[in-house]
Amino acid sequence: ENKYLVSQDFLLGSLEVDMREYFILEYAMQLALKSRKSHSPINWRYALAYLKTLTRPVPASAFFRSVEKTLKVPLGFAYGHIVIERQFPISDLYVSKLINECNQVGLSELGQSILRQRIMYWWCLGGGRSKYLLETSNPEGGETGFLGSANALLWSQKSGVDMSNSLLTLLFDHGSTSALNMLVEHMSISSHLTDASGGLSLDAAAISFLSTYQQIRTRLKEATRALALYETSGLEKYLHDAWSERDMAASTLVKMLKWNNVPDRFRGAVIRDVILWETGKNTSDNLVSLVLKNPVSLSLSDTSVLINVIEQLEFTLGSKGCKNKIGIGKEELAAVRLNLLQSLARSVIMMGSVS
């Protein structure tokens, strides 16, 4: 098939190449590595131009694991993957340049492959810091969240809607609450995901949930900040601000539950984080006591919505006996129920009647 090929000329692993192919591959590798050192894609463009000339079909199994032995790809395409593997770790900006250069020289398939690698780099490796973010607060273990989920979703926009929706589904079905919180805290969901999609439409319910949940997290952060100011200054104004922000977060949560817009996996955890706000281990006993004496202030109808959800979660926990399925434990459910009953009683007193 190749007029330049002489038996046993050169071996790259188990793949036999001729002299011309060998020196083109070696030169392309040097150009690519030089491009990495200078952090410029110019030499990478030249490397791609050389790799593009190597069109002889070769077995993909010589380069990639878990592929059919009958599958063949152009030699330049396959070796381009080896070059990319030797580029890591590199910045997102540099990867963007590599993808653009691939598209400009007509190697769009290689560009898409680099893009998929970058998506999984962030999704699984978390930027090289840790492969997984373990849910250490979960005594039963097994629940993990992906540290780079926000960056992975942003990168997935360039690969198309299907990839983005697949990552969102994976997060909602298997991710931890910590991963969800990280996702909404490290990016503006409503702006970045929709703007980056280039007019493509992601799952509307997923984006709506993430955007609204981000609002809840922002409210709770403001409430925490106000409570800290009250603790240091003693001014009642800050205490009022803390209750106000927390109650607005609770109202937003009720709206989400009414719309049935909270993934089942996160319902219990989100309710716990709002209703039992600032009652964890990192809060002083005085503040915990203060918060518990001042439960969320909601209308009768809104409080009833939360109580109904809690009853559903208690039934699920009782039948399955697994916190992982609902994101909240038995003791936490009891504490949430007590807080909501106090809120309900206060609402009745303030209104003068249950009706």
Salt bridges, closest charged atoms under 4 A:
GLU21 OE2 - ARG56 NE 2.74
ASP92 OD1 - ARG118 NH2 2.71
GLU101 OE1 - ARG45 NE 2.57
GLU143 OE2 - ARG265 NH2 3.39
GLU185 OE2 - ARG217 NH2 2.39
GLU222 OE1 - ARG225 NH2 3.33
ASP241 OD2 - LYS237 NZ 3.13
ASP241 OD1 - HIS240 ND1 3.90
GLU245 OE1 - ARG219 NH1 3.13
ASP247 OD1 - ARG246 NH2 3.17
ASP264 OD1 - ARG267 NE 3.83
ASP273 OD1 - ARG272 NE 3.14
ASP302 OD1 - LYS258 NZ 3.12
GLU311 OE2 - ARG337 NH2 3.97
GLU314 OE1 - ARG337 NH2 2.78
GLU332 OE1 - ARG272 NH1 3.71
